[in-house]
Amino acid sequence: MNLREAFEEIREEFDVGAMVISSGRDRPLDDEVRDADAEREVWVEWGEIIQDGVSVPATHVLFLDEDGYMMRDGSGMSVVSARDYARLGR
Protein backbone atom coordinates (compact mmCIF):
# COMPACT_ATOMS: atom_id res chain seq x y z
CA MET A 1 0.00 0.00 0.00
CA ASN A 2 1.29 3.50 -0.63
CA LEU A 3 1.86 6.05 2.12
CA ARG A 4 -1.07 8.29 1.20
CA GLU A 5 -3.52 5.34 1.19
CA ALA A 6 -2.14 4.13 4.51
CA PHE A 7 -2.58 7.52 6.17
CA GLU A 8 -6.11 7.92 4.78
CA GLU A 9 -7.06 4.48 6.10
CA ILE A 10 -5.46 5.18 9.48
CA ARG A 11 -7.28 8.52 9.73
CA GLU A 12 -10.60 6.64 9.70
CA GLU A 13 -9.50 4.79 12.84
CA PHE A 14 -8.51 7.82 14.92
CA ASP A 15 -10.20 10.85 16.38
CA VAL A 16 -9.52 14.42 15.33
CA GLY A 17 -6.08 15.53 16.38
CA ALA A 18 -4.29 12.21 15.98
CA MET A 19 -0.52 12.64 15.94
CA VAL A 20 2.22 11.05 13.86
CA ILE A 21 5.36 10.34 15.85
CA SER A 22 8.63 9.90 13.96
CA SER A 23 12.30 10.21 14.69
CA GLY A 24 12.47 13.59 12.94
CA ARG A 25 9.44 15.35 14.39
CA ASP A 26 5.87 14.88 15.53
CA ARG A 27 3.09 16.24 13.32
CA PRO A 28 -0.71 16.15 13.17
CA LEU A 29 -1.99 13.25 11.08
CA ASP A 30 -3.94 15.61 8.81
CA ASP A 31 -0.68 17.37 7.87
CA GLU A 32 0.96 14.03 7.04
CA VAL A 33 -2.02 12.94 4.91
CA ARG A 34 -1.81 16.15 2.91
CA ASP A 35 1.96 15.84 2.36
CA ALA A 36 2.18 12.05 1.92
CA ASP A 37 4.12 10.62 -1.01
CA ALA A 38 1.76 8.43 -3.05
CA GLU A 39 4.78 6.62 -4.54
CA ARG A 40 6.27 5.49 -1.22
CA GLU A 41 5.33 1.89 -0.35
CA VAL A 42 4.67 1.01 3.29
CA TRP A 43 3.55 -1.76 5.58
CA VAL A 44 1.03 -1.01 8.35
CA GLU A 45 0.99 -2.82 11.70
CA TRP A 46 -1.08 -2.29 14.82
CA GLY A 47 0.70 -2.38 18.14
CA GLU A 48 1.70 -0.03 20.92
CA ILE A 49 4.21 2.57 22.01
CA ILE A 50 5.78 2.34 25.45
CA GLN A 51 7.45 5.42 26.85
CA ASP A 52 8.42 6.06 30.46
CA GLY A 53 6.23 3.20 31.67
CA VAL A 54 3.16 4.40 29.75
CA SER A 55 1.76 2.10 27.05
CA VAL A 56 -0.66 3.36 24.40
CA PRO A 57 -2.11 1.72 21.28
CA ALA A 58 -0.51 2.86 18.03
CA THR A 59 -0.56 2.18 14.34
CA HIS A 60 2.95 1.76 12.93
CA VAL A 61 3.80 2.71 9.35
CA LEU A 62 7.00 0.99 8.21
CA PHE A 63 8.75 1.95 5.00
CA LEU A 64 9.54 -0.68 2.38
CA ASP A 65 12.62 -0.73 0.17
CA GLU A 66 12.53 -1.03 -3.62
CA ASP A 67 12.24 -4.84 -3.33
CA GLY A 68 9.23 -4.66 -0.99
CA TYR A 69 11.10 -5.57 2.20
CA MET A 70 10.82 -3.63 5.44
CA MET A 71 13.72 -1.27 5.87
CA ARG A 72 15.83 -2.12 8.92
CA ASP A 73 17.18 1.37 9.47
CA GLY A 74 14.54 2.36 12.03
CA SER A 75 12.67 4.57 9.59
CA GLY A 76 8.95 4.65 10.00
CA MET A 77 6.20 6.43 11.86
CA SER A 78 3.63 5.70 14.52
CA VAL A 79 0.16 7.22 14.83
CA VAL A 80 -1.56 7.70 18.19
CA SER A 81 -4.73 9.46 19.27
CA ALA A 82 -4.51 13.00 20.61
CA ARG A 83 -5.43 11.75 24.09
CA ASP A 84 -2.74 9.06 24.04
CA TYR A 85 -0.21 11.54 22.68
CA ALA A 86 -0.84 13.67 25.76
CA ARG A 87 -0.54 10.59 28.01
CA LEU A 88 2.92 10.01 26.57
CA GLY A 89 3.85 13.52 27.67
CA ARG A 90 4.79 14.67 24.21
QUIJO-V919820 format. One record per backbone hydrogen bond with DSSP energy under -1.0 kcal/mol. NH is the residue of the N-H (numbers start at 0). CO is the residue of the C=O. If there is no record, write none. Layout:
# QUIJO-V919820
NH:CO / NH:CO
This chain:
# QUIJO-V919820
2:39 / 5:1 / 6:2 / 7:3 / 8:4 / 9:5 / 10:6 / 12:9 / 17:14 / 18:79 / 19:26 / 20:77 / 26:19 / 28:17 / 31:27 / 32:28 / 33:29 / 34:30 / 41:0 / 42:61 / 44:59 / 46:57 / 48:55 / 50:53 / 53:50 / 55:48 / 57:46 / 58:78 / 59:44 / 60:76 / 61:42 / 63:40 / 64:68 / 67:64 / 70:62 / 76:60 / 77:20 / 78:58 / 79:18 / 84:80 / 85:81 / 86:82 / 87:83 / 88:85 / 89:84
